[in-house]
Amino acid sequence: MSREQLVVERARRAFQTGMSKPLKFRVHQLKNLHRFITERRKDIADAVKKDLNKTEHSTELFETLGLEGEIDVAVERLAEWAAPRPVEKSLLTILDEVYIQPEPLGVVLIIGAWNYPWAVTLQPLVAAIAAGNAAVVKPSEVSSHSAKVMEELLPLYLDKELYPVVCGGVSETQELLRQRFDHIFYTGNSTVGKLVMEAAARHLTPVTLELGGKSPCYIDKDVDLRVACRRITWGKFVNCGQTCIAPDYILCEPSIQNRVVEGIRQTLLEFYGPDPKSSPDYGRIINQRHFNHVMALLDGYTAALGGQSDSSQRYIAPTVVKDVPPHARLMQEEIFGPLLPIVTVSDIDDAIHFISEREKPLAIYVFSSNKKVIKRMLAETTSGGVTVNDVMMHYTLNSLPFGGVGQSGTGRYHGKHSFDQFSHHRACLVKSLGMERVNMPRYPPQNHQKARRVRLAMRTPLVDFSKGTYIWAVTASIVALGLLVTLTVILILAAGVSCTCW
């Protein structure tokens, strides 16, 4: 039996004891995870510095701050999320207890990514714990320093059997994927995403795939370019362009292309000074292999801005390329680096057509002061998410679901959306053994009169018990009138009276 198989079996045995299900236990583990982030903040920052050359402040902003917020929300609202959710009733079920009960899926696998090694690995773990699951955590081996710290320190804070950390490369991941899980959550590229989905299919395991793609950024000609360029520059070049929802390319009319380049140049000077290479706020490419890949995308093009590189430091300067043709290699795959192509379009119609004829992206960004332009872009395109007059900020709200569509992914998470993603929504109906006469019309032998009574009862929704004070008022009335309501239901069904409301 392999090490990975043993880990999964131990997690399953621990889950089967039921220890992860009580809300008190879940909250305790979540608070321990929060304590881990607080107490080990320096260890986390040092690891990310070694992996991606991020500053301590950048690590806090892009890695741990969001995690702490996600944990706080889960702890505060867990009782509400995990409670039975009443639903509408019909006349046939008016006296029954009918609700949806969120319950744990079981043992889940979380495969993290290297670009934000803490945020995209531990955020799904927050949801898995909150929903009452056991979770096997597989950090990316590419961000090796972060993976090592996670493997060594996380078990000091969380239950070792329920939430083990498994490190390793391709072979270890493949061995994990041979095991049966109740859900797999993967963050990464679409090539590996297909392999994950294929492996999951062998066990009929549901998956959440947080992938990527080429997220377009349309700039309208009448927008405030100074503001637009500042926000785009921030989103594109933070983490050295290694962000799944970074603007991948710009669409704009030829008349503003040079002004866009100039706006980005001025912003880069403001952000990183005259030499980004010496700026503590500018990151590095994760490894030599990815450095070579990103540089190869630039072959044959003359940079309008940037273009410098240093292989020994895995440094690629913030780079902008003008007049990129749609068929160029730069436009065929997600760049995942600090290269920003500009593709010119004639107008909003051309931009919408350009976006719509390609795979559905993880995000779309549109900068415009024209409400009609914004409305059209929202109505006539599809993407995982969209932000207007900014980039990436939709990711920061745990009230919004984050996820892709089509080739950019499947499933969603953040806040309650994460809890629901890691939960089975069990349909529950609890009926009394009394009042059998109410059920007589559905029993054989069948006839027209019985069918008419059942049709009436099933097609007449009484009230939605899941919403509002009016519902509580109706509920109180039913309780108060008790016997009268029961007798009325019997009389309606027995007499076959056509009634559409109470």
Disulfide bonds with the S-S distance in Angstrom:
none
